[in-house]
Amino acid sequence: MDAVEAVLIGAGNRGRFVFGAWALSHPERLRIVGLAEPDAERREAAAREHELAPERVHADWRPLVDAAPKDAAVIVATGDTLHAEPAIAAMEAGHHVLLEKPIALAPETCMQVVDAAERAGRILQIGHVLRYTPFYQRVASILESGVLGDLVNLDLKEHVAYWHMTHSFVRGKFRNRAIAAPLILAKACHDLDLLCWFTDSLAARVASFGGRLHFRSENAPTGAPERCHEGCPIGEDCPHDAGRFYLGPDDRLARSWPWSDVSLDPSQEARRRALARGPYGRCVYRCDNDVADHQVTVLEFEGGVTATFTVHGLASEERRTLRITGTRGELRGVLHTGEIEVTRHGVFGVERHELGGSPLGHFGGDPGLLEHFTEVVRQGRPERVRASGRTALESHLIGFAAEAARESGCAVEMEAYRREVAARLQQT
């Protein structure tokens, strides 16, 4: 079959270095034929890589969608605040869409995007990459085998490394609600999606607790300046020192994420200039962040299965873990080591599964997502999309409900919450 042609909206980390890079390495599966990116440096770099003619390159997404070939798919990889509008416009123009998560920054807007896809009869694939990892696919197959019996409880944890928390959610692109979704969606909607997948059920009740405990101005060391390079008295001992983290790697390593967020020019001098004036050089206790740095969410699903999910941003290393208990056995796993253990009640011994994978590419999830998306687009089969808009909507609603529960201190009844969100959408 011919390669799927696609136009790319957004040439940042995900757009250029994940989706665009996969297209370049798999030209038989995906070809980028148009580009929209407001940042001139990123736009020009991506256009060169895909050898795009000037008339196929735009600063704004609107002329790109208008001029896109009729059969081209659209990949929306913009910042969180710009997901919904181009996705809806593309589907209304007849294009299939791969949309980065989260769908949108409000629950009613998420519903609006999903409704638009179904009205247009277009594929809407949400970027829930963990569904496409060998690790979680193996977990799902074990659950489907029935070896654990009926599910009783799920416990998932996402330990976000301290450097990742400060880079993305304190200094960076997801640091406050004006420019991004709350932490539980911007970072953890993958995990909520896994809970929905594994239970194959709607949530009945959601409660949540947590907040911004550590990365606050009152926790700044005495005498700490606004920026790390301005003579911080504890800079040598601070684990969050910007100079040490961002200037330490050599130019070759600095071409990759997270350093590419600081400067597309990987030279140390360019990074130094960026830290002096950009967001990544700020003291982590003196930023405009307002997202939680730790959160625990408790769920009851229809049918009675219970679940807990924890996310926090002060881990020593990145790690996702899970423990799933059924009436006849238990499963334990660690994504970052690829290890899964299954024990059966009344049976001696442990069944072990060891799956490889690298954190680069989300342990196979990034290529798995793109392989799946190009396949269903080639076939024109919206019903085969595993992480469709409709499927992903439930995990998003859980995330918004969890945030409402965290802020109010009250559990959220999900059936009423869904009706409330639908009513707000009708009023817009």
TAKAWO-V975718 format. One line per field, one symbol per residue. ss: DSSP state (~ for helix, > for strand, _ for the rest). phi: phi as a letter, one per 20 degrees, with the letter a starting at -180 (. if undefined). burial: + if it has 9 or more other ideal C-beta (glycine too) atoms within 8 Angstrom, else -. A space follows every 50 residues. Layout:
ss: ???
phi: ???
burial: ???
This chain:
ss: ___>>>>>>___~~~~~~~~~~~~~____>>>>>>>___~~~~~~~~~~_ ___~~~>>__~~~~~~~_____>>>>___~~~_~~~~~~~~~____>>>_ ______~~~~~~~~~~~~~~___>>>__~~~~_~~~~~~~~~~~~_____ >>>>>>>>>>>~~~~~~~~~____________~~~~__~~~~~~~~~~~_ __>>>>>>>>>_____~~~_______>~~~___________~~~~~~~__ __~~~___~~~~_____~~~~~~~~~~_~~~>___________>>>>>>> >____>>>>>>>>>>___>>>>>>>>__>>>>>>____>>>>>>______ >>>>_______~~~~~~~~~~~~~~~~~~__~~~___>~~~~~~~~~~~~ ~~~~~~~~___>>~~~~~~~~~~~~~~_
phi: .fffebdddodefffeedffffffecffdbcedabcbffffffffffffe lefgfdccedffffffefggefecddcefgfdffffffffffenefcddf efgaebfffggffffffffemdfcdefefffdegffffgffffffnfemf fcbccdcceefgfffffeddeefcebffcbffgfdfddfgffffffffel befebccbbqreedecffeffgnfffcffenffdgfdffdgffffeefff fffffdfeffffbfffffffffffffcefeefffecdefcefdbbccdcd egoofdbccdcbdcffbfadcbbcdcfcrbccbcgfdmeccccdfncfnc edccdfpcffnllnfffffffffffffgemcgfeffdfgfffgfffffff fffffffemcfdefffffffffffffee
burial: --++++++++++++++++++++++-++-+++++++++----++-+++-++ -+---+++--+-+++--+---+++++++++-+++-++++++-+-++++++ +++++-++++++++++++-+-+++++++++++++++++++-++---+++- +-+++++++++++++++++++++++++-+++++++++++++++++++++- +-++++++-+-+--+----++--++-+++--+--+--+-++++-+++--- +--+---++++++--++--+++++++---++++++++-+-++++++++++ +---+++++++++++--+++++++++-+++++++++-+++++++------ --+-+-+---++++++++++++++-++----+--+-+++-++++++++++ ++++++-----+-+--++--++-++---
